[in-house]
């Protein structure tokens, strides 16, 4: 029981550190070269995309300024780096063993990127949401779409492997 709890705790720890900063989960999993590479890549994309400035402005509800400060050409790399780092750390910690388990995070990266693309002009009730909040709002859509596609693929492949049932 405790061994199983330790494995689950280790997977969760890797996920949470990766959410904090891409590459930290890999460092925790003793994948030092990959972890350092992801941390450095995160810093480069963050700085070149002005992401920390965008976050501060967004939290202060200065959405117009956040949009003006965003370097979209750099920041569009961030969602894929972010979700890959989370998935990779989770997998290295022993997770992700189930078929197609990666799909919700892959589709999250896609949908968060789409949210970023439209963040400068898509409004909700007449208000711009901006380059931080709109991508976050697209995250549950990506998780749901990825989960749904995973469910479909599991049904298709499991139905193919079951022997024909007599009528």
N, C-alpha and C positions, 0 to 999 in steps of 0.2 A: 504494500500500500504506500509506504513512505517513498520507495524507489520510484513508483509511478508519479507520485506528487512532485518529487524532485525533477523528473523529466518535464512535466508540465510547467513547473516553475521556471526551469531553464529556457524553455521555448518562449514563455511569456516575457521573461527578462530580455531575451534577444530582440523580440518584437518591440518592446517599450524603449530600449536604448536606440534601436534603429529609427523609431519615430522621433526620438529626441534629436538625433543627428545621423544621417546616413553614414555608415561605416563603423559606428560604435558597436553595433551588434556583431559585426565580423571580428572586431578587435576582442570583444568578449569571448567569442568562439575560437580565439587564437588563430585566426586567419589574418595575420598581421599585414602582409603585403596587400591583400585585397582590401582590408579595412582602411589602411592608410591611403590607398588609391582612391577609395570612395570618399573619404573625408576631404582629401585634397580636391577632388572633382566637385564635391558639394560646395566647398569654399569658393572655388573659381566661378561656378555657375551662380552662386549666391551673390558674390561681389559684382560680377559682370551684369547680372540681371537686376541689380539694386534691390534684391529681395528683402533684406532686413529693413531698408527704408520703407519699402512697400508695406511690410507688416506693421511697422510703427504708425505710418499714416493711416492704414486701414483700421487699426484699433482706435485711432483718434477720429474716425469717421471723416477723414479728409480724402474721400474717394477720388475726386478729380485730381488732386495732387499725386495720389498713389498711381493713378493711371498714367499721368505725365512722367513719373519717375521710372515706370516699368520699362525695362528693355526686354520686350517680348521675344526677340530672336534668341536671346540667351535663356530666358526663364522657361521657355517651352521645353528645354531639356530636363527641367527639375522634376516634373511628375514621374517620368519614367525612371530616373535615377532613384528617386525617393521610394517608390513602390518596389523596384527591383531590390534595393538594399534591404527593405523589410522582409521580402520573400526569401532572399538569399540567407539572411541571418536566421530566420525561422527554420529554413530547410537544414542549414548547417547545425542547428541545435537539436535536430531530430524530428522536426515537424514536416508537414507536407507529404506524407506517405500515401495519402488517398489519391485515387485517380482524379485528374483534372483539378486538383486543389488550388492550383495557381491561378485559375481563371478569374476569380473575383478581384484579385490584386492587379492582374493584367488589364482587365477592363476598367478598373479604377484609374489606372494610369492614363488610359485612353480618354476617359470621360473628364478627368480633371484637366487634361490638356485641352480638350474642346472647351471646357468652361473658361480656361485662361484665354483662349483665342477670342471668345465672344465677350470677355469681361469689360472691354472698353465701350461697348455699345448696348449690351443687353440690360434691360431694366426690369425691375420687379415693382409693381404698383407705382411706376413712374420714377423710381430711384435706381441710379446706377449701383450695382453691387460691388464691382471692382475686381482687381486682379488677385485678391486674396480670398475674399468671401465667395465669389461666384464659383471658382474651382472647388472650394470646400463643399458648396451646395450640390455640385455634380458628383461628388464622391459616393453618396448612397446609391445614386443611379448606376454608377459603374459597378459597385458591389452587387446590386440586385441583378443587373444584366449578366454579369459574370457568373453569379450563382445560378441564374436561370439557364444559361447556356451549359453550365456544368451539369445541372439536373437533366437537361435534354440529352446530352452526350452519354451520361450514365445510363439513362433509360434505353437509348438506342443500342449501346454496346452490351449492356447486360441482357437485353432481349435477344440480341444476336447469339449470345453464348449459351442461353438456356435451350435445352432440347425441346423439340416440338411437343406440345401437350396434346394428349388424345382428346378428341372432341366428344 
